[in-house]
Amino acid sequence: GDKIMSEENYMKDRVLFLCDYCLTPFRRIQKAGILCEKGIIMAVGNISSFSIEPALKVIDKKGSYAIPGMIDTHIHGAGGFDSSSACNGEELFDSMCITLAKHGITSFVPTITSGSNEHMLASISSIVKFSRKKSKGAKVVGIHLEGPYLSKEKHGAQYEDDIRQIDLGETRDFIKTGNGMIKVMTLAPELENSDKLVELLSQNHIIPSLGHSIANAEQAKRAIDAGAKRCTHVFNGMPPIHHREISLTTVALTDDRLDTEILIDGYHVNPMMIDLVCRAKPKDKIIAISDAVQATGLSDGIYQIGDTKIIVKNGYVTTDTGTLAGTTFTLERGFGQLLSFSHLNSNEVAACLTTNPARSIGLKNCGEIAPRMVADISFFNTQTNKTEMTVIDGEIVYDSSKEN
């Protein structure tokens, strides 16, 4: 007959993490215990609600707090890897996954900028290939195409010659090559056929995101009516707010149908403007992003985003003409910054880094510390907000105490 699993063996798969408090992020649990089994969260509550059997593995993270693993839905690179030149190396891709995990990021969406048709297709297919292999770090949960159908006037750090008119045939090729992995595409809604592009993306479960655009209110609204659901890094790559001439920027802040990405490094967007977004938008529509580049986790020097050469000095990133070009910032620092910049409380800030991005790209089983969710958990030092430990699918992939 079947062997009955002994209590001892049964408990081996179970791990109980203890910490000072946990932001689920819908509630704050003091002296929290998070019980995981086979990569899934089984229970979460106050330590007193758990019975500690001898065979249960207990990991006590005293002096730290837990939030769901952070999810970065707009990030170009890290650890030497550049998503827009993805065909150049699998080892570097692993390095990006490991770098992000060290900073408490458990899932991310590699973001590809405008390039030639063959270059973009090659980057998409490389990322699809890399994502199938289990990494030792953060997981790829989609691809974000930031282009190529953008406004030349608001190309930012992207190479102007790579930006073009909407081509639905080309988009279908992107979608086919992406094999279900493309989750977001940024487009400028003032371009001809933008409503058809929005419809094509929506039919393929890709979120049309408005950005790098000089669209007026009418053009922006028309794209939202057609199905656009997101705004790419509000304020950056769009006109400033004007009290009479209304552009995409104001629409993004006032139309609750749009999720709004916001860069929270405190440099791309003035902290007061970050607070404005947090006051204007419903709390569950604010998505903190890093927009980080290849140099993240590395030293100053010369790097690239796609075809654009970028210069990193004191951690700040610019093109050689001085245009801001992404960040070397990770969402780990974002937690403390968003807390100090905005009037949001710590649970609401945690949601901007976890639950909101998960919901925005349709991830059903992560972004929250709750039973039946995937055990992706980030532990931060209560004093410094630095990452202490990162757990992905129930496994410890980073532990600061094991660093030399």
Helices and strands as residue ranges (DSSP letters): H 7-12, E 14-23, E 28-37, E 40-46, G 47-49, E 57-68, E 70-75, E 77-78, E 81-82, G 83-88, H 90-102, E 105-113, H 117-131, E 139-140, E 143-146, G 152-154, G 160-162, H 168-178, E 182-187, H 194-203, E 207-210, H 217-226, E 230-231, H 248-254, E 259-263, H 271-280, G 283-285, E 286-289, E 301-305, E 308-313, E 316-319, H 331-341, H 346-353, H 355-360, E 377-381, E 387-392, E 395-399, G 400-402
